[in-house]
Amino acid sequence: MEEQVRGLPGALVNRAKSLRPSGKKIPITPRGKDDFHEDSAPGARAADGSRAYTLCRSGVEVERRSVTAPAGGRAHPKLKMTPEMAALTQIQELFRVGPDGGGSPLRLAWSVVRRRGKPLLLLPQNFHSATVALQLYAAQRPAAKAIRKLLPWYAGTPLRALGQQLIIHSNTAMPWTTFLRRQWGGAASRLPTPAILVGNQAADAQRFILLVLDETKSPVAVVKAGLRPPARHIIEREAEVLRQLPASLPGIPAFRERFSGEVGSAFAMDFYAGHSPAQDDQIGAILGGWLHADDVLVLGDSAAWRELARVCSAEARFRSLITALAGRQVRAAVQHGDFAPWNVKVRPDGGWVVVDWERGELRGIPGWDWLHYEIQTSILRRRLGAEAVAVRLQALFQQPSFQRYVQTANIAACLRPLTLAYLLYHNRVIRPGEGLRTGEELLQLLAARWA
């Protein structure tokens, strides 16, 4: 399989400073974002143990160099794997052609959209496909929404020549492309280029979301994939949760099938057109429908509570709170774990579909999803400080729909300590990459106020 990567021009690219003569060290740019890209399939080497790399400057190939890997089979120590290279290399692995070959050839081409220097979206190089592909990206802030509207003009017109492109040659016979083709049921010799959202940037746990298009460039399915063992575990766990969720519950996406192969693990579900909700008027109906009618849960028996107790065992201030609540009996609930506007699609008929079930639990803690929705939306979307979030939280506690929910869930008598426990879990166990400081300030504020 061949891969071709062209770098962004001018100031948007960290240019490599020089290439020294063969056999000497190859310098890397100061910030670690170099223009070297491995040409061969991951793990592939020539008979002498070398790998091929290409250096590009301002989008023009300068030199191709074979680099001999040291003992142990690792890449050249001076060619550091940047987040960009790691993400694009894993996408290359997904579409890698096996030794048997066969099938019809495929040429898949994307325009690469970055955020903070890292790949975020791979958009098909067709204006209509790029437009529909943006449904993978739930922009929340005004600036991001404005940029989102401009991206189809970048990816689907000649403007894409100004940016980075990724081109992969594959074929239709490999198990992975067969799995993708099965989601739209089209011709065996074709596969429209799917859009790809690059997920968590941690290399070992990185996941990818693919939007599968049919021959009319219309989206038909969403596929979520992971290649490395930690990512495969997350994908397989989410697939199992989705497979077991009753279709009769409100807001549950339709699960299609799973994929497991040498290249990685994945699952497919139906595609849902829509946007993130502007109002929160359906939360009570959704979360109320996720409460189990006759299932009592002892908080200390839940997986999340055990992990919380383990992580916070050294914090005397909160250890007594966790211990006191551990024996509390509540109504068990389906728990999403990241219930927030960016993980909700509002269908054209107004109904909600909740996606991204990586933290899902079939028997989880009631109330935490509603608290998460209010608190994280206030911090990440509204950009509020701890005091303002506390005011909104108190207003939530007074809402009739929320009061009915906490009564049904049997958490009204322990709502405040349960809220502190949620904040502890989110701050200490999840440790989000954004909003953690405000979350910690909110925890300390409420702990002092409710003491």
C-alpha positions as CSV (number, residue, x, y, z in Angstrom):
1,M,0.0,0.0,0.0
2,E,1.2,3.5,-0.8
3,E,0.7,6.6,1.3
4,Q,1.3,10.1,0.2
5,V,1.3,13.1,2.6
6,R,1.8,16.7,1.5
7,G,2.6,19.3,4.1
8,L,1.0,22.7,4.7
9,P,2.8,25.6,3.2
10,G,4.6,28.6,4.8
11,A,4.2,29.2,8.5
12,L,1.7,26.4,8.9
13,V,4.4,23.8,8.6
14,N,7.4,23.2,10.8
15,R,10.0,22.8,8.1
16,A,12.9,20.4,8.5
17,K,16.2,22.3,8.7
18,S,18.4,20.0,6.7
19,L,19.3,16.5,5.7
20,R,22.8,15.4,6.3
21,P,24.7,13.0,4.0
22,S,23.7,9.3,4.2
23,G,24.7,7.5,7.3
24,K,24.6,10.5,9.5
25,K,21.9,11.7,11.9
26,I,18.8,13.3,10.5
27,P,17.9,16.5,12.5
28,I,14.4,17.0,13.7
29,T,12.6,20.3,14.0
30,P,12.7,21.9,17.5
31,R,9.1,21.3,18.5
32,G,9.0,17.7,17.4
33,K,6.6,18.3,14.5
34,D,8.7,17.3,11.6
35,D,7.9,16.7,7.9
36,F,9.1,13.1,7.8
37,H,6.5,10.5,6.9
38,E,7.1,6.7,6.7
39,D,6.4,5.5,3.1
40,S,6.2,1.8,3.8
41,A,3.4,0.0,5.6
42,P,3.8,0.0,9.4
43,G,6.2,-2.8,10.4
44,A,7.4,-3.3,6.9
45,R,11.2,-3.2,6.3
46,A,13.5,-4.0,3.5
47,A,15.8,-7.0,3.7
48,D,18.5,-4.9,5.3
49,G,16.1,-3.8,8.1
50,S,15.6,-0.3,6.7
51,R,12.4,1.8,6.5
52,A,11.7,4.5,3.9
53,Y,10.9,8.1,4.9
54,T,10.2,11.2,2.8
55,L,11.1,14.7,3.7
56,C,8.7,17.4,2.4
57,R,9.3,21.2,2.4
58,S,6.3,23.5,1.6
59,G,4.4,20.6,0.1
60,V,7.2,19.5,-2.2
61,E,9.1,16.3,-1.8
62,V,12.7,17.1,-1.2
63,E,14.4,13.7,-0.6
64,R,13.5,10.1,0.1
65,R,15.8,8.3,2.6
66,S,16.1,4.8,3.8
67,V,16.7,4.7,7.6
68,T,18.1,1.5,9.2
69,A,16.2,0.6,12.4
70,P,18.5,-0.2,15.4
71,A,18.5,-3.6,17.2
72,G,15.1,-4.4,18.6
73,G,13.2,-3.4,15.5
74,R,12.3,0.1,16.5
75,A,12.2,3.1,14.2
76,H,15.2,5.4,13.9
77,P,15.6,7.1,17.3
78,K,15.9,10.5,15.6
79,L,12.6,10.1,13.8
80,K,10.2,10.7,16.7
81,M,6.6,9.7,16.2
82,T,4.6,12.9,16.5
83,P,0.9,12.8,17.3
84,E,0.2,13.7,13.7
85,M,2.3,10.9,12.4
86,A,0.8,8.4,14.9
87,A,-2.8,9.3,13.8
88,L,-2.0,9.1,10.1
89,T,0.0,5.9,10.5
90,Q,-2.9,4.2,12.2
91,I,-5.3,5.3,9.4
92,Q,-2.8,3.8,7.0
93,E,-2.9,0.5,9.0
94,L,-6.6,0.4,8.8
95,F,-6.5,0.3,5.0
96,R,-3.3,-1.8,4.7
97,V,-3.4,-4.3,1.9
98,G,-2.7,-7.9,3.0
99,P,-0.3,-10.3,1.4
100,D,-3.1,-12.0,-0.6
101,G,-4.1,-8.7,-2.4
102,G,-7.1,-9.3,-4.7
103,G,-10.2,-7.3,-5.1
104,S,-10.6,-4.0,-7.0
105,P,-8.1,-1.2,-6.3
106,L,-9.2,1.7,-4.2
107,R,-7.8,5.2,-4.1
108,L,-8.9,7.1,-1.0
109,A,-8.0,10.8,-0.7
110,W,-8.7,13.2,2.1
111,S,-8.0,16.8,3.1
112,V,-6.6,16.9,6.6
113,V,-8.0,19.5,9.0
114,R,-6.0,20.2,12.1
115,R,-6.8,21.7,15.5
116,R,-4.0,22.9,17.6
117,G,-1.5,21.3,15.2
118,K,-3.0,17.8,15.4
119,P,-5.3,16.0,12.9
120,L,-8.9,16.5,13.7
121,L,-10.9,15.6,10.6
122,L,-10.1,13.8,7.3
123,L,-12.6,15.2,4.8
124,P,-13.3,13.5,1.4
125,Q,-12.2,15.7,-1.5
126,N,-15.7,16.4,-2.8
127,F,-17.7,19.4,-1.8
128,H,-21.0,17.5,-1.0
129,S,-19.1,14.7,0.8
130,A,-17.1,17.2,2.8
131,T,-20.3,19.1,3.8
132,V,-22.1,16.0,5.1
133,A,-18.9,14.8,6.7
134,L,-18.9,17.8,9.1
135,Q,-21.8,16.2,10.9
136,L,-19.0,14.2,12.7
137,Y,-17.8,17.4,14.3
138,A,-20.1,18.8,16.9
139,A,-18.7,22.4,17.1
140,Q,-19.9,24.0,20.3
141,R,-18.4,27.5,20.3
142,P,-19.2,30.4,17.9
143,A,-15.7,30.5,16.4
144,A,-15.7,26.8,15.8
145,K,-19.1,26.9,14.2
146,A,-18.0,29.6,11.9
147,I,-14.9,27.7,10.8
148,R,-17.0,24.5,10.4
149,K,-19.1,26.3,7.7
150,L,-16.0,27.2,5.7
151,L,-14.4,23.7,5.8
152,P,-16.3,22.3,2.7
153,W,-14.8,25.1,0.6
154,Y,-11.4,24.1,1.7
155,A,-11.7,20.3,1.3
156,G,-14.1,20.1,-1.7
157,T,-12.6,22.7,-4.0
158,P,-9.1,23.5,-5.5
159,L,-8.3,25.3,-2.2
160,R,-7.4,21.9,-0.8
161,A,-4.1,22.1,-2.7
162,L,-3.0,24.7,-0.2
163,G,-3.3,22.3,2.7
164,Q,-2.3,18.8,3.7
165,Q,-3.6,15.8,1.9
166,L,-3.6,12.1,2.7
167,I,-3.8,9.6,-0.2
168,I,-4.0,5.8,0.4
169,H,-4.2,3.0,-2.1
170,S,-6.0,0.0,-0.9
171,N,-8.4,-2.6,-2.3
172,T,-12.0,-3.9,-1.8
173,A,-11.1,-7.5,-0.8
174,M,-9.6,-6.9,2.6
175,P,-11.8,-7.7,5.6
176,W,-11.8,-4.0,6.8
177,T,-13.0,-2.6,3.5
178,T,-15.5,-5.4,3.1
179,F,-16.9,-4.5,6.5
180,L,-17.3,-0.8,5.4
181,R,-18.9,-1.8,2.1
182,R,-21.4,-3.9,3.9
183,Q,-22.7,-0.9,5.8
184,W,-24.1,0.6,2.6
185,G,-24.6,-2.5,0.5
186,G,-23.2,-1.0,-2.7
187,A,-21.2,-2.5,-5.5
188,A,-18.4,-4.9,-4.5
189,S,-15.9,-3.0,-6.6
190,R,-16.4,0.4,-5.0
191,L,-16.1,2.2,-1.6
192,P,-16.7,6.0,-1.5
193,T,-14.1,7.7,0.7
194,P,-15.4,7.8,4.2
195,A,-15.0,10.9,6.4
196,I,-12.8,10.3,9.5
197,L,-12.9,12.1,12.9
198,V,-9.6,11.6,14.8
199,G,-10.5,10.9,18.4
200,N,-8.5,10.8,21.6
201,Q,-4.9,11.8,20.7
202,A,-3.3,9.4,23.2
203,A,-1.5,7.1,20.8
204,D,-2.3,3.8,22.4
205,A,-5.9,4.6,23.1
206,Q,-6.7,6.6,20.0
207,R,-10.0,5.9,18.4
208,F,-11.4,6.9,15.0
209,I,-15.0,7.6,13.9
210,L,-15.8,7.0,10.3
211,L,-18.8,8.3,8.4
212,V,-19.7,5.8,5.7
213,L,-21.2,7.3,2.5
214,D,-23.1,5.6,-0.3
215,E,-22.7,6.2,-4.0
216,T,-24.8,9.4,-3.8
217,K,-22.4,10.7,-1.2
218,S,-25.1,10.5,1.5
219,P,-24.2,9.2,5.0
220,V,-25.6,5.8,5.9
221,A,-23.7,4.5,8.9
222,V,-21.1,5.5,11.6
223,V,-18.2,3.2,12.4
224,K,-16.0,3.5,15.4
225,A,-12.6,1.8,15.4
226,G,-9.5,1.3,17.5
227,L,-6.2,-0.4,16.6
228,R,-4.0,-0.6,19.6
229,P,-4.9,-2.9,22.5
230,P,-6.1,-0.2,24.9
231,A,-8.2,1.4,22.1
232,R,-9.5,-2.1,21.1
233,H,-10.6,-2.7,24.7
234,I,-12.6,0.6,24.8
235,I,-14.2,-0.1,21.4
236,E,-15.2,-3.7,22.3
237,R,-16.6,-2.6,25.7
238,E,-18.7,0.2,24.0
239,A,-19.9,-2.3,21.4
240,E,-21.1,-4.7,24.1
241,V,-22.9,-2.0,26.0
242,L,-24.7,-0.8,22.8
243,R,-25.5,-4.4,21.9
244,Q,-27.2,-5.0,25.2
245,L,-29.1,-1.8,25.5
246,P,-32.8,-2.4,24.9
247,A,-34.0,-0.7,21.7
248,S,-37.2,0.3,23.6
249,L,-35.3,2.8,25.8
250,P,-35.4,6.4,24.7
251,G,-32.5,7.9,22.8
252,I,-30.6,4.7,22.1
253,P,-28.9,4.4,18.7
254,A,-29.5,1.4,16.5
255,F,-26.5,-1.0,16.8
256,R,-25.5,-2.8,13.5
257,E,-22.6,-5.2,13.9
258,R,-19.1,-5.6,15.2
259,F,-15.7,-6.1,13.5
260,S,-12.7,-7.8,14.9
261,G,-9.6,-8.6,12.9
262,E,-5.8,-8.3,12.8
263,V,-6.0,-4.6,12.0
264,G,-8.2,-3.7,15.0
265,S,-11.7,-3.7,16.5
266,A,-14.7,-1.7,15.4
267,F,-18.5,-1.5,15.4
268,A,-21.1,0.1,13.2
269,M,-24.4,1.8,14.1
270,D,-27.0,3.7,12.2
271,F,-26.3,7.3,11.1
272,Y,-28.5,10.0,12.6
273,A,-28.8,13.4,10.9
274,G,-29.2,16.3,13.3
275,H,-27.5,18.9,15.5
276,S,-26.7,19.3,19.2
277,P,-29.6,20.4,21.3
278,A,-30.0,24.1,22.1
279,Q,-32.6,23.4,24.8
280,D,-32.6,20.7,27.6
281,D,-36.3,20.1,27.7
282,Q,-36.0,16.3,26.9
283,I,-33.4,15.4,29.6
284,G,-36.1,14.4,32.1
285,A,-37.8,12.0,29.6
286,I,-34.6,10.5,28.5
287,L,-33.0,9.9,31.9
288,G,-36.3,9.0,33.5
289,G,-36.7,6.3,30.9
290,W,-33.2,4.9,31.7
291,L,-34.2,4.2,35.4
292,H,-34.7,0.5,36.0
293,A,-38.1,-0.1,37.4
294,D,-37.4,-2.8,40.0
295,D,-33.6,-2.8,40.3
296,V,-32.1,-1.6,43.5
297,L,-28.4,-0.6,43.4
298,V,-26.2,-0.3,46.4
299,L,-23.8,2.6,45.5
300,G,-20.8,0.8,46.9
301,D,-21.4,-2.2,44.6
302,S,-21.1,-0.1,41.4
303,A,-17.8,-0.2,39.4
304,A,-17.6,3.6,39.4
305,W,-18.0,3.8,43.2
306,R,-15.3,1.2,43.8
307,E,-12.9,3.1,41.5
308,L,-13.8,6.4,43.2
309,A,-13.1,4.9,46.7
310,R,-9.7,3.5,45.5
311,V,-8.5,6.8,43.9
312,C,-9.7,9.0,46.8
313,S,-8.6,6.6,49.7
314,A,-5.9,9.1,50.8
315,E,-8.1,12.2,50.9
316,A,-9.4,12.2,54.4
317,R,-11.8,15.1,53.6
318,F,-13.8,13.0,51.2
319,R,-13.1,9.5,52.4
320,S,-15.8,9.7,55.0
321,L,-18.3,11.0,52.5
322,I,-17.6,8.1,50.1
323,T,-17.8,5.6,52.9
324,A,-21.1,7.0,54.3
325,L,-22.8,6.8,50.9
326,A,-21.4,3.4,49.9
327,G,-24.3,1.6,51.6
328,R,-27.0,3.8,50.2
329,Q,-29.7,2.0,48.1
330,V,-30.8,3.8,45.0
331,R,-32.6,3.0,41.8
332,A,-30.2,1.5,39.2
333,A,-30.0,3.3,36.0
334,V,-28.5,3.1,32.5
335,Q,-25.6,5.5,32.8
336,H,-24.0,7.1,29.8
337,G,-21.0,8.6,31.5
338,D,-20.6,11.6,29.2
339,F,-24.1,12.8,28.7
340,A,-23.7,16.3,27.2
341,P,-25.0,18.3,24.2
342,W,-22.0,17.2,22.0
343,N,-23.0,13.6,22.4
344,V,-26.7,14.2,21.5
345,K,-28.2,14.4,18.0
346,V,-31.6,16.1,17.6
347,R,-33.3,14.3,14.8
348,P,-35.5,16.2,12.3
349,D,-38.6,15.0,14.1
350,G,-37.3,16.6,17.4
351,G,-36.3,13.3,19.1
352,W,-32.9,12.8,20.7
353,V,-30.4,10.1,20.0
354,V,-27.5,9.8,22.4
355,V,-24.1,8.7,21.0
356,D,-20.6,7.9,22.3
357,W,-21.2,5.2,24.9
358,E,-17.5,4.6,25.8
359,R,-18.2,5.2,29.5
360,G,-21.6,3.5,29.5
361,E,-22.9,1.3,32.3
362,L,-26.0,-0.9,32.1
363,R,-26.4,-0.7,35.9
364,G,-25.0,2.7,36.8
365,I,-25.5,5.5,39.3
366,P,-28.6,7.6,38.9
367,G,-28.4,11.4,38.8
368,W,-24.8,11.6,37.6
369,D,-25.7,12.0,33.9
370,W,-28.0,14.9,34.7
371,L,-25.4,16.6,36.9
372,H,-22.8,16.0,34.2
373,Y,-25.0,17.6,31.5
374,E,-25.6,20.8,33.6
375,I,-22.1,21.2,35.0
376,Q,-20.0,20.3,31.9
377,T,-22.2,22.3,29.6
378,S,-21.8,25.3,31.9
379,I,-18.1,24.9,32.1
380,L,-17.2,23.9,28.5
381,R,-19.9,25.6,26.4
382,R,-21.0,28.6,28.5
383,R,-17.5,29.2,29.8
384,L,-18.8,29.9,33.3
385,G,-16.7,30.1,36.5
386,A,-17.3,28.0,39.6
387,E,-19.6,30.5,41.4
388,A,-21.8,30.9,38.3
389,V,-22.0,27.1,37.8
390,A,-23.0,26.7,41.5
391,V,-25.9,29.1,40.9
392,R,-27.1,27.2,37.9
393,L,-26.8,23.9,39.9
394,Q,-29.0,25.3,42.6
395,A,-31.6,26.4,40.0
396,L,-31.5,22.8,38.6
397,F,-32.3,21.4,42.0
398,Q,-35.5,23.5,42.1
399,Q,-36.8,22.4,38.7
400,P,-39.9,20.3,39.0
401,S,-38.7,17.7,36.4
402,F,-35.4,17.3,38.2
403,Q,-37.2,16.9,41.6
404,R,-39.5,14.2,40.2
405,Y,-36.5,12.4,38.8
406,V,-34.5,12.4,42.1
407,Q,-37.6,11.2,44.0
408,T,-38.1,8.3,41.6
409,A,-34.4,7.5,41.7
410,N,-34.4,7.5,45.5
411,I,-31.5,10.1,45.7
412,A,-33.4,13.1,47.0
413,A,-32.1,12.6,50.6
414,C,-28.5,12.3,49.5
415,L,-28.4,14.7,46.5
416,R,-25.7,17.1,47.8
417,P,-23.2,14.4,48.8
418,L,-23.9,12.5,45.6
419,T,-23.1,15.7,43.7
420,L,-19.8,16.0,45.5
421,A,-19.1,12.4,44.7
422,Y,-19.8,13.0,41.0
423,L,-17.4,16.0,41.0
424,L,-14.8,13.8,42.8
425,Y,-15.2,11.1,40.2
426,H,-15.0,13.4,37.3
427,N,-12.0,15.3,38.6
428,R,-10.0,12.5,40.1
429,V,-10.9,9.4,37.9
430,I,-11.8,10.8,34.5
431,R,-9.5,13.8,34.7
432,P,-10.8,15.7,31.6
433,G,-8.3,17.5,29.4
434,E,-10.4,20.7,29.5
435,G,-12.3,22.3,32.3
436,L,-10.6,20.5,35.2
437,R,-9.5,23.6,37.0
438,T,-13.1,25.0,37.1
439,G,-14.4,21.6,38.1
440,E,-11.9,21.5,41.0
441,E,-12.9,25.0,42.1
442,L,-16.5,24.0,42.0
443,L,-15.8,20.9,44.1
444,Q,-14.0,22.9,46.8
445,L,-16.7,25.6,46.7
446,L,-19.6,23.3,47.2
447,A,-17.8,21.1,49.8
448,A,-17.2,24.2,51.9
449,R,-20.7,25.5,51.4
450,W,-22.5,22.3,52.1
451,A,-20.3,21.2,55.1
